[in-house]
Amino acid sequence: MGLLQRTDESRGSAGGPSNGEGPSARPGVLQVFCLGQFRIVRAGETAPISTDYGRAGWLAFKYLLANWGRQVPTSDVVRLVTSGATDGAALCDPMGHTRGEVAAVNDILRSPDLSGSAPVTYIAWSDDYCSLLSDGSIWLDAAEFETECEEARGLAGTDLETAARLFERALSLYRGDFLPDHSGDTWAKARREHYRQILLETGGLVARKFQFSQDYVQARRVLKRMGQITVLPQGLEDLFRYLEDLVSEESGALCRALEPPLEPRGALLCNRATFFKLLTLERRRIARGGGEASVVVFEVTLPGALANHLREAGDGAQRVAGSLLRASDVLCRLDESHFAVLLTGTGPDAARAAVGRIRLACQKDFSTMDAVITARVGPA
């Protein structure tokens, strides 16, 4: 498990962080974000509780956060806080200076919330040891991330779809490495690598399960998302390249197979079986009389926090594209994130112009404005 045990109270009302953030049920709960930009926010609020996370007291908090559950020698905290200090007070009385900085942070942490009660999360200090204490009124993105990944790994062998959703939720929390502002500090390195290994282990397992089930598009998508966050190790990078080639080969074969209908049929939406029937007829027509046509395969992707809405975004992009098609063009949905458009009597330059119009229209449509639309253009 992670640094903190997750409780039902520490989760949003829908069973997860609301809007990708922490809990909203209890105003006193502190939401601590350390995967990516460090900040602390009280549940139900948007502004962080401090505007100066660079001060010495917050450095002590981060250090104790990286050592959660352990008593740390006070001398180590003092040494960290006063290292490189030029202030006379810090140099003359490092213990007293550090104690004052910690007290200032504790005042912020224990300030009353909107209900009038003070949550008990603070830095416990003595001349011998320091530690970070909480009565449970703290939500930590790293702990939530670790729990989501643990559940995803447990379900990957029996319920791959749910495991993938859990991993997507975990990815939405992993907005960067643990305390990236301290990437060069050895005290943060072990915890940072711990979370990165969880990311790679869980994502690698989910991707390979999709590969074994021959869902190569989903396997590739999982690895692509991971690669946008961190550098993939050689084994996963090789798997991603293999899947890239495999998916491209299948898409290319499909593009070469898709042909426009024998005669204009209106704005036609076909399933694959009908597409291939029309393909055979159109190939015969082109072989007899010549002509040209282009095929475009569109891919719709969404950022991690919105990944659960990929089907809706794909539907929206398909609808937008269909509204711009001519009567002689044909559209076929391939899967939740891919669809193909057949442009009859259209060369590659005109096809690319049509792609530009469709992508521009998708940027203006409410259902697809957050989506990334990519396209591959080829001759029919």
C-alpha positions in Angstrom: 0.0 0.0 0.0 1.0 3.7 -0.3 1.9 6.2 2.3 -1.6 6.5 3.5 -4.5 4.0 3.8 -7.4 5.2 1.7 -10.7 5.4 3.5 -14.2 5.8 2.0 -14.3 9.3 3.5 -11.2 10.3 1.6 -12.7 9.5 -1.7 -15.1 11.6 -3.8 -18.8 10.8 -3.7 -18.5 9.0 -7.0 -15.9 6.6 -5.7 -12.9 8.6 -6.8 -11.4 12.0 -6.8 -13.8 14.6 -8.1 -12.6 16.3 -11.3 -9.2 14.6 -10.8 -8.7 16.2 -7.4 -9.1 15.0 -3.9 -12.2 14.4 -1.7 -15.0 16.9 -1.3 -17.0 15.4 1.6 -15.1 16.9 4.6 -14.0 20.5 4.5 -11.1 19.8 6.9 -9.4 17.2 4.7 -6.0 18.4 3.3 -5.4 17.4 -0.3 -1.6 16.9 -0.8 -0.4 16.8 -4.4 3.2 15.7 -4.8 3.0 13.9 -8.2 3.9 16.9 -10.3 3.6 20.4 -8.9 3.6 20.3 -5.1 0.6 22.0 -3.5 -1.8 21.5 -0.6 -5.5 22.4 -0.9 -8.3 22.0 1.5 -11.2 19.9 0.2 -14.0 22.0 -1.3 -11.5 24.9 -2.1 -9.4 25.7 -5.1 -6.7 27.9 -3.9 -3.6 26.3 -2.2 -3.2 27.0 1.5 0.2 28.6 0.8 1.8 30.7 -1.9 5.4 30.0 -0.7 6.1 26.3 -0.9 9.8 27.2 -1.3 10.2 28.3 2.3 12.3 26.1 4.7 9.4 24.8 6.7 7.8 23.3 3.6 11.1 21.7 2.7 10.9 19.9 6.1 7.3 18.9 5.3 8.3 17.4 1.9 11.2 15.6 3.5 9.0 14.0 6.1 6.4 13.2 3.4 9.1 11.2 1.6 9.7 9.4 4.9 6.1 8.9 5.9 5.6 6.5 8.8 9.1 6.9 10.2 10.6 9.1 12.9 13.4 11.1 11.3 16.3 12.4 13.4 15.8 16.1 14.0 19.4 16.7 13.2 18.7 15.4 9.6 15.9 17.9 9.2 17.9 20.8 10.6 20.8 19.9 8.3 18.5 19.8 5.3 16.7 23.0 6.1 19.8 25.1 6.8 22.0 23.7 4.1 23.3 26.5 2.0 21.6 29.1 4.3 23.0 32.6 4.3 20.7 34.1 6.9 22.4 35.0 10.1 19.8 33.4 12.4 20.0 30.1 10.5 23.8 30.1 10.8 23.9 31.1 14.5 21.1 28.9 15.7 20.2 26.3 13.1 18.0 24.3 15.6 16.0 27.4 16.6 15.7 28.6 13.0 14.4 25.3 11.8 12.0 25.0 14.8 10.6 28.5 13.9 10.1 27.5 10.3 8.3 24.3 11.2 6.1 26.2 13.7 5.1 28.6 10.9 4.1 25.7 8.6 2.1 24.0 11.5 0.2 27.2 12.0 -0.9 27.1 8.3 -1.7 23.3 8.4 -3.8 23.6 11.6 -5.6 26.8 10.7 -9.4 26.4 11.3 -11.5 25.2 8.3 -14.9 26.6 7.3 -16.7 24.4 9.9 -14.6 26.0 12.7 -12.7 22.9 13.7 -9.0 22.4 13.1 -7.8 19.3 11.3 -5.0 17.6 13.0 -2.2 17.3 10.5 1.1 18.7 11.5 4.9 18.2 11.9 5.6 16.7 15.3 8.9 18.1 16.6 11.2 17.2 19.4 14.9 17.8 19.9 15.6 14.2 18.9 13.0 13.2 16.3 10.5 14.6 13.8 7.6 13.0 12.0 4.5 14.0 10.0 1.3 13.2 12.0 -2.3 13.1 10.8 -5.6 11.9 12.3 -6.7 10.8 8.9 -7.7 14.2 7.6 -5.3 14.1 4.7 -5.7 12.9 1.1 -2.5 12.1 -0.8 -2.5 11.8 -4.6 0.5 9.4 -4.5 -1.4 7.0 -2.1 -4.5 7.2 -4.3 -2.4 6.5 -7.4 -0.8 3.5 -5.7 -4.1 2.1 -4.6 -5.7 2.4 -8.1 -2.7 0.6 -9.6 -2.8 -2.1 -7.0 -6.5 -2.7 -7.8 -5.8 -2.6 -11.5 -3.1 -5.3 -11.3 -5.5 -7.5 -9.2 -8.2 -7.3 -11.9 -6.1 -7.5 -15.0 -6.4 -11.2 -15.3 -10.2 -11.4 -14.8 -11.7 -8.1 -15.7 -9.4 -6.3 -18.1 -11.8 -3.6 -19.0 -12.2 -2.5 -15.4 -8.4 -2.8 -14.8 -7.9 -0.5 -17.8 -10.3 2.1 -16.4 -8.6 2.0 -13.0 -5.2 2.5 -14.6 -6.5 5.4 -16.6 -7.7 7.0 -13.3 -4.3 6.3 -11.8 -2.6 8.0 -14.9 -4.8 11.1 -14.4 -3.3 11.4 -10.9 0.3 10.9 -12.1 0.9 14.4 -13.4 4.6 14.1 -13.0 7.3 12.4 -10.9 7.3 12.6 -7.1 8.3 16.2 -6.0 10.0 17.0 -9.4 11.4 20.3 -8.0 13.7 18.0 -5.9 14.8 15.7 -8.7 18.4 16.2 -7.8 17.9 15.5 -4.1 18.9 12.0 -2.9 16.3 12.0 -0.1 13.4 12.1 -2.7 15.0 9.6 -5.2 13.8 6.4 -3.6 10.2 7.5 -3.3 10.2 8.9 -6.8 11.5 5.6 -8.3 9.0 3.7 -6.2 6.0 5.4 -7.9 7.6 5.2 -11.3 8.1 1.5 -11.0 4.4 1.1 -10.0 3.5 3.0 -13.1 5.6 0.8 -15.4 4.7 -2.4 -13.7 0.9 -1.8 -13.8 0.9 -0.3 -17.3 3.1 -3.0 -18.7 0.8 -5.7 -17.3 -2.4 -4.1 -18.7 -0.8 -3.6 -22.1 0.4 -7.2 -22.3 -3.0 -8.5 -21.3 -4.5 -6.5 -24.2 -1.8 -7.9 -26.5 -2.6 -11.5 -25.5 -6.3 -10.9 -26.1 -5.3 -9.5 -29.6 -6.6 -6.1 -28.8 -3.5 -4.4 -30.2 -5.1 -0.9 -30.5 -5.8 -0.8 -26.8 -2.4 -2.2 -25.9 -0.7 0.4 -28.0 -2.9 3.2 -26.5 -1.9 2.2 -22.9 1.8 2.3 -23.8 1.4 5.5 -25.7 -0.1 7.2 -22.7 2.6 5.9 -20.4 5.3 7.2 -22.9 3.8 10.7 -22.7 4.4 10.7 -18.9 7.8 8.9 -18.5 10.5 7.2 -20.5 9.6 3.6 -21.2 12.2 0.9 -20.4 13.6 -0.9 -23.4 11.3 -3.9 -23.1 8.1 -1.8 -23.1 9.6 0.5 -25.8 10.2 -2.5 -28.1 6.6 -3.7 -27.4 5.2 -0.3 -28.3 7.2 -0.1 -31.6 6.0 -3.6 -32.4 2.4 -2.6 -31.8 2.9 0.6 -33.8 4.0 -1.4 -36.8 1.2 -4.0 -36.3 -1.6 -1.4 -36.0 -0.2 0.6 -38.9 -0.1 -2.5 -41.1 -3.7 -3.4 -40.3 -4.8 0.2 -40.9 -2.9 0.3 -44.1 -4.5 -2.9 -45.3 -7.9 -1.6 -44.4 -7.2 1.7 -46.2 -6.2 -0.1 -49.3 -9.4 -2.2 -49.1 -11.9 0.6 -48.6 -13.3 1.9 -51.9 -16.1 4.4 -52.7 -19.5 3.0 -53.7 -20.4 2.2 -57.3 -22.7 5.2 -57.6 -23.7 8.0 -55.2 -25.8 6.7 -52.3 -26.1 9.7 -50.1 -24.3 10.2 -46.8 -23.8 6.5 -46.3 -22.6 5.0 -43.0 -21.6 1.4 -43.4 -20.4 -1.5 -41.3 -17.3 -3.3 -42.3 -19.1 -6.1 -44.2 -20.9 -3.6 -46.4 -17.7 -1.7 -46.9 -16.0 -4.7 -48.3 -18.9 -5.5 -50.6 -18.7 -2.0 -52.0 -15.0 -2.4 -52.3 -15.2 -5.3 -54.7 -17.6 -3.4 -56.9 -15.6 -0.2 -56.9 -12.4 -2.0 -57.7 -14.0 -3.5 -60.7 -15.3 0.0 -61.8 -11.9 1.6 -61.4 -10.2 -1.2 -63.2 -12.6 -0.7 -66.2 -12.7 3.1 -66.4 -9.9 4.5 -64.2 -10.3 7.3 -61.7 -9.0 8.2 -58.3 -10.2 8.2 -54.7 -8.7 8.7 -51.3 -9.1 7.1 -47.9 -8.6 8.7 -44.6 -8.4 6.9 -41.3 -9.1 9.1 -38.3 -7.9 8.5 -34.7 -9.5 10.2 -31.7 -7.6 10.5 -28.4 -8.3 12.2 -25.2 -6.2 13.4 -22.2 -6.1 10.9 -19.3 -8.6 12.7 -17.1 -11.2 12.4 -19.9 -10.3 9.0 -21.3 -13.6 7.4 -20.0 -15.4 9.6 -22.6 -13.5 8.3 -25.6 -16.5 6.6 -27.1 -18.6 9.8 -26.9 -15.7 11.8 -28.4 -15.5 9.2 -31.2 -19.2 9.5 -31.8 -19.0 13.2 -32.0 -16.1 13.2 -34.4 -17.9 10.7 -36.6 -21.0 12.9 -36.6 -19.0 16.1 -37.4 -17.2 14.3 -40.3 -20.5 12.9 -41.6 -22.0 16.3 -41.7 -19.2 17.5 -44.0 -19.3 14.5 -46.4 -20.6 14.7 -49.9 -23.4 12.4 -51.1 -20.8 10.1 -52.8 -18.6 9.7 -49.7 -18.8 6.8 -47.3 -18.0 6.5 -43.6 -17.2 3.4 -41.5 -16.6 3.2 -37.8 -13.7 0.9 -37.1 -13.6 0.9 -33.2 -14.3 3.4 -30.5 -11.4 5.6 -31.4 -11.0 5.0 -35.2 -13.2 5.6 -38.2 -12.5 5.7 -42.0 -13.8 8.1 -44.6 -13.9 7.3 -48.3 -13.5 10.3 -50.5 -14.6 9.5 -54.1 -13.1 11.3 -57.0 -10.6 13.0 -54.7 -6.8 13.1 -55.0 -4.4 13.3 -52.0 -4.2 17.1 -51.9 -7.9 17.6 -51.9 -8.2 14.8 -49.3 -5.8 16.5 -47.0 -7.8 19.8 -47.4 -10.9 17.9 -46.4 -9.1 16.5 -43.3 -8.2 20.0 -42.3 -11.9 21.1 -42.5 -13.0 18.1 -40.5 -10.4 18.7 -37.8 -11.3 22.4 -37.6 -15.0 21.6 -37.2 -14.2 19.1 -34.4 -12.3 21.8 -32.5 -15.4 23.9 -32.5 -17.8 21.2 -31.6 -18.6 20.8 -27.8 -18.3 17.0 -27.8 -14.9 16.9 -29.5 -13.2 20.2 -28.6 -11.0 18.4 -26.0 -10.1 15.6 -28.4 -6.9 15.2 -30.4 -7.8 14.2 -34.0 -5.1 12.6 -36.2 -5.5 11.2 -39.7 -3.7 9.1 -42.2 -4.4 9.8 -45.9 -3.8 7.3 -48.6 -5.0 6.4 -52.1 -8.0 4.1 -52.4 
